[in-house]
């Protein structure tokens, strides 16, 4: 379900940014609360082939409620091995997937990526935790990108 004018252009992701983001790092997502105050959450993400960022959450949390209401976000990812290497993006949610087959597949893929070294933990999280929740995925199109990678 698109929620923003598709005419808003995506910012290109340079190869160095794509390479950096194509790792299972943690993303800080900033949303806007109803009163205009910022809200941050640290989340798993996936860089999609089309350059969008996919994030997933259980419904009922604060940041997904913010994204249902306000499409604008800011994202940052810091290299855990070198805090001076980072990527920052502003963007817009251009797709919300609340169909459970899609959202559950997204969180299962994220769990398997972020727990690649421990597949049993990933499967336990999927079956015992995530499948019991109503999930939602957001796909974010970057509108500005800044990095400190070179």
N, C-alpha and C positions, 0 to 999 in steps of 0.2 A: 504494500500500500504506500505509494509515494506521498510525501507530506510537504514537499517543497517544489517550487517552480523548477522543472527540469532544465530551464534555460540558464540557470546559474552554472557557470563554468567550473569544472574541476581544475584544481591546480595540478600541474604535472609533478610526478614523483621522480626525481632523478634516480639513476641506477644505484648510487651509493645509499640513498634513503630506502629504496625498495629492498636492497640487500640487508640493511640494518633491521628493517621492520619485519623481514621474513624469518625472524627468529622468535622462539617462545619467551618473550620478555614480558614485563608487566607495564601496562599503560595506565596513566593517570588521566581520567576523564573528568572534565569540568562542565557542569550543567548550570542552568539558571533556575533558581527556585521561583515560586509564584510571586514572592515579594521583591524579586530582582537580585537577591543575594546569590553569590556563587556557591556551588556544592561540588566537592571532589570525591571521586571513588577510584580505587585501584582495581583494575579488572584484567582478565584474560582478553586477548583479541586475536584476530586472524587478518592478515593482509590478503585480500581477495585478488584474483587474477586481473580484475578490471581496475585495481588500484584503490578500491574502497576498503575501509576498515570495518570488520564485523565484530560487534560485541554482543554479549548475551547475558540475560539476568532472569532471576525469578521475578514474576510480577509482584507488585506490592511494595517494592523497595522505592526509596526516594528518587534515585537518579532515573530509573525508567519512567516514573511518573513525570519527572521534569521533561524527558525527551518526548513523551507523548504530547506534551503541551507546547514545548518550545524546541525547535529543530536545531538551533545553534549550539555548538560545542567547541571546546578546546581540548586538545590531546597532547600529552607529552610522554615520551619514552626515553629513559636514561639507560645508558650502558652500565650494567651492574659491575663491570670490571674497570670502568673508567668514567667517573661521574662528569668529566668534561666533554664526553661524547654524548650527544642527545639529538632528538628530533622533536620539534613542536609543530603542531598543525591547528589551524582553525578549520571548522567544517560544518556541514549540515547533514542531518539525518535525511536521507532521501528514500529510505525504504524501511518499513517496519514489518517484520514477519512474526505474527502472533499465531499462525497456524501451527499447532503443536507438532506435527510431523517435521516441519522445517526447523522450528526452534529447538526441539529435542535432538535432532540430528546435528545441529550446530553446536550445542553444548557438549554432546558426546564427542564430536571431533576435537573440540577444544580440550576436553579432559584427557583424551588420548595423546594430544600434542604436549600438553603441559606435564603429563605424567608418563612420557615415553619410556623413561627408565624404570617404571614400575607399573606395568600394564594391569596388574591385579588391583592396585589402588584406583586406577582410572575406571575399571569396570565396576568396582564396588561403589564409587561415587555416582556413576551413571545409574546403576540399578537401585541403590539404597537411598539416594538423595535426590538427584536431578529428576528422575522419572516421576517422582511424587509431587513435583512442583509444576505449576503453570509457568512456562518459560516464554521469553520473547527475545527476538534478535533485532538489532538495529544495524543498518548498513549506512556508513558515514562517508560522504564525499568530501575530500579535502578542498578547501577554497583558498588556503594559503599554507605554505610549507616553509619552515626555516630549520636549518640543521647546523650542528657544530660537529661534523664528522671528519672533515678533512684535516 
